[in-house]
Amino acid sequence: MINTQNYTELRSGIKKALLSNRIEIGVVTLSFTLIVITCILSILLLLHSNKVATKGYDLRILQSELKELTLRNEKLQSIVAEKKSITSISKSLLVTENLQPIGQLVIVQSDKKLAKK
């Protein structure tokens, strides 16, 4: 017959020794893992905040460019309106060179019936 009482005590002692070794390795491994995870998370947080700050700077640059372009657009629209105005058209060289001045004005007398047709 096998003496089970001695066997269980021996096994429990071995289990205790193995368990204590695992706990020591586990605590070191756990603390190292927590330090590594904390470092990785802090690096990711810094990268994210840097990315957000960069987007803010890009947004400010784009807004300033938009203001400049709207001012330029308004100036160009005023120049176009000036070029289209009647006074600038009448003063232009194209009009002054190609148009002939009016000589004598002739008024034609006609029937009212002809005008109605």
C-alpha positions in Angstrom: 0.0 0.0 0.0 1.1 3.6 -0.8 1.3 6.0 2.0 -0.7 8.9 0.7 -0.2 11.1 3.8 3.5 11.6 3.1 2.9 12.1 -0.5 0.5 14.9 -0.1 2.7 16.7 2.4 5.6 16.4 0.0 3.5 17.6 -2.9 2.1 20.5 -0.9 5.7 21.6 0.1 6.7 21.4 -3.6 3.7 23.3 -4.6 4.5 26.0 -2.0 8.0 26.3 -3.2 7.0 26.6 -6.8 4.2 29.0 -6.0 6.6 31.3 -4.1 9.0 31.3 -7.0 6.2 32.2 -9.4 5.0 35.0 -7.2 8.5 36.6 -7.1 8.9 36.3 -10.8 5.3 37.5 -11.2 5.8 40.6 -9.1 9.0 41.5 -11.0 7.4 40.8 -14.3 4.2 42.6 -13.3 6.1 45.8 -12.2 8.2 45.7 -15.3 5.1 45.3 -17.5 3.3 48.1 -15.7 6.3 50.4 -16.2 6.5 49.5 -19.9 2.7 50.0 -20.4 2.9 53.4 -18.6 5.8 54.5 -20.8 4.0 53.4 -24.0 0.7 55.1 -22.9 2.6 58.3 -22.0 4.4 58.4 -25.4 1.1 57.8 -27.2 -0.5 60.6 -25.2 2.4 63.0 -26.1 2.1 62.0 -29.8 -1.6 62.6 -29.8 -1.4 66.0 -28.0 1.4 67.0 -30.5 -0.8 66.0 -33.4 -3.7 68.0 -32.0 -1.5 71.1 -31.5 -0.2 70.8 -35.0 -3.7 70.6 -36.4 -4.5 73.9 -34.5 -1.5 75.6 -36.1 -2.5 74.4 -39.5 -6.0 75.6 -38.9 -4.8 79.1 -38.0 -2.6 79.2 -41.1 -5.5 78.2 -43.3 -7.8 80.8 -41.7 -5.2 83.5 -42.3 -4.9 82.4 -45.9 -8.7 82.5 -46.2 -8.8 86.1 -44.9 -6.1 87.1 -47.4 -7.8 85.5 -50.3 -11.2 87.1 -49.4 -9.5 90.5 -49.3 -7.8 89.8 -52.6 -11.1 88.7 -54.1 -12.9 91.8 -52.9 -10.1 94.0 -54.4 -10.4 92.1 -57.7 -14.2 92.5 -57.7 -13.9 96.2 -57.2 -11.4 96.4 -60.1 -13.8 94.4 -62.3 -16.7 96.7 -61.3 -14.6 99.7 -62.1 -13.7 98.3 -65.5 -17.3 97.6 -66.3 -18.5 101.0 -65.3 -19.8 103.4 -68.1 -17.3 106.1 -67.3 -14.3 103.8 -67.6 -15.7 102.4 -70.8 -16.2 105.8 -72.3 -12.7 106.9 -71.4 -11.1 103.7 -72.8 -8.9 104.0 -75.9 -10.9 101.4 -77.7 -14.1 103.5 -77.5 -12.4 106.8 -78.2 -10.6 105.6 -81.3 -13.4 103.6 -82.9 -16.5 105.7 -82.4 -17.3 108.6 -84.6 -18.8 111.8 -83.2 -22.4 112.7 -84.0 -22.7 115.3 -86.7 -26.1 116.8 -87.4 -29.0 115.2 -85.8 -31.9 114.4 -88.2 -35.4 113.8 -86.9 -37.7 111.9 -89.2 -41.4 112.8 -89.2 -43.6 109.8 -89.7 -47.1 108.6 -89.2 -48.2 107.3 -85.9 -49.6 104.3 -87.7 -46.1 103.4 -88.9 -44.7 103.6 -85.5 -47.4 101.3 -84.1 -46.5 98.6 -86.7 
